[in-house]
Every structure is written in C-alpha cells, then in structure tokens.
Amino acid sequence: RSLLLLLAPCTLFLLMSCQSEPDDAPATEGQCTVSFSVSNYRQISFDDLSAAGTRANVPSNHPATLAHLLLAIYDAEKGEMACPQILRNYEDYKSNPDAYPQFSVTLPYGHYRVLVLGYNGSRACNITSVNQISWEENYVPNTFLYSEEITLDKDANLNREITLKHVVAAFCLTAKDANPAELKKMRFKSSAGGTVLDATSGFTPLNSGRTSDIVIPSNHIGVIDTFTVYYFLPEEQINSNLTVQAIDKNDKVLNEKHFNDVPLRINNLTIWEGKLFEASSPDEEAHNVGISLYWDTQWADTLKI
C-alpha cells in the first residue's frame, strides 16, 4: 500500500486586477481573446507521495486528474506578468469537468511567454518570476509544464491546445518490511537536485540538493509502504547521493540507508526495493548501486537500483 496524498481543496484565485474573459466577450481594437485547452491533464494517475495521506482519504471516484492547473502569462520582452494567474483545482473539476482544462484571456497585441503548470499536492505555488517557481516548505510536487513564447496580432491563432511535459524525476522506495511502531516520519536527503523550477528551461537553477520528510499516519504503523520523493534536475539526467532515515517522534534516527550515485532522470522513476528498517550489511550497501531499465505505463521509463 502506498502513502497517497490527500488532495486538499483550495479556492480559485486571481492575482492582479484583470480577469479571464468569457468566450463571447468582445475584444477591443488592438486586443484579442485567446483560449488555451490543456489536452492531456488526465494523463497522470500518480498520487503525490511526498506528504502524509492515506488511500482511505482519497475519494473512491477520484479521476486520474492533476489536482491543479495554473496559467501564467508574461510579457516576453519585459519579463513582467501580463495578466492574472488563474488557478484551477480539483473542486473546480468536480463542479465543471469540461471547463477545468480551459482558459480564456484577453490581451493586447504583443509578444508573450505562456506557462501552464499541472501539479499535485496541497502546498501553494509561488511564482517569483518565470525563472523562479517554487512551492511552500521547499516542497516538490509531481509536476507537468507547458512553456512557450507566442505572438498575438490580428493573424494569431486564438485557439491553442496545450500538451504538458513531465518535468520531475522521482526516487521511490518500496519496503519489504512493515513500518515499526516508533516510526514517525521518513527523511530523504539528496546531494543534488533542487526545489526551484525555471519554466524557460524545465530545469532547476539551484542544484543544491534537498531534504524532504514524509510523515507516517498512525494507521500506517505495521503497514508495508512505498515512499516517493520528486526532484527538479539541473539537466536531463544526473547522479545523486541519497540518505534515507527512519525518524521517531523525538527526531531520533532509528535507522538509515545510504545510496551512492543514484541515477535520476526527468520523466523517470528510480526504484529501490528492500528492507528499510533493519541495519544494512556492507554487502547490502554494495547492491544499492547499479540500474536496470524496464517500461512502466505511468512514467516514460523506470530505473531500478
């Protein structure tokens, strides 16, 4: 059983002062109304495993849908936000599934960068600039991105279909032993990867590593679990050293495992399977390195170490 993220509802918000336009709203001279349709927002069925939650908390009728879709448009020359961000979430999907992946805005003629983020999780997304996108508490959700420059004029294509691209790598531990009674959280420390996304490249500008905690719900004591952490990478593939610690309620380390030169690749899931809560022998540590590749229907590729 996996720790599945409870997709907490949040409200639709708009930043700045202008609004998205209804499809029949007339545009004034020198402006146009452009519509964006996210075509593959239902492609991902992974639940975000980087925060506490249980399978029982997820509605049984929950679709294979990204929890949030966010549209942001920037002036491509000045780098300034050109209109409000629009955030859609699972509550919007439930009330109007057909409208959930649709966005419509009215803008003056000009040159723009459009980005759409699709992501899971309950943390708020902070967009300092198109080059600095992060989430609260240095959180990294399962994230998809569309980012492209467009020119709007009298001849522009005003109906655009968007395909989101996976921009995270993931490290997944599948336990072969049950969570012990004293376990409070699992802590993942990496030497590479980051928590900030540059939407112009799809990579992180800050390759400083990250620390991520997964809190263990009380009803998961005695359960055999899977733990997954996501990373933004500085390039398509890197190797990172990882330390995984089992932590008790007093923040004491119950046990830890070290993984050297773990291959992380964007749009790939790197998997380790074994006993998490017993001390590793030198021979076991030696087997933590090395990969084999096999196809997985949820991710483009899966790396197994």
ABEGO torsion letter per residue (X at the ends): XBBBBBBBBBBBBBBEABBBBBAABBBBBGBBBBBBBBAAAAABABBBAABBEBAAABBAABBBBBABBBBBBBBAAAGBBABBBBBBBAAAAAABAAAAABBBBBBBBEBBBBBBBBBBEABBBBBABAABBBBBGGBBBBBBBBBBBBBBBAABBABBBBBBBBABBBBBBBBABBBBAABABBBBBBABEBABBBAAAGBBABBAEBBBBBBBBAAABGBBBBBBBBBBBABABBBBBBBBBBBBAAGBBABBBBBBGBBBBBGBBBBBBEBAABBBBAAAAAAABEBBBBBBAABABBBBX
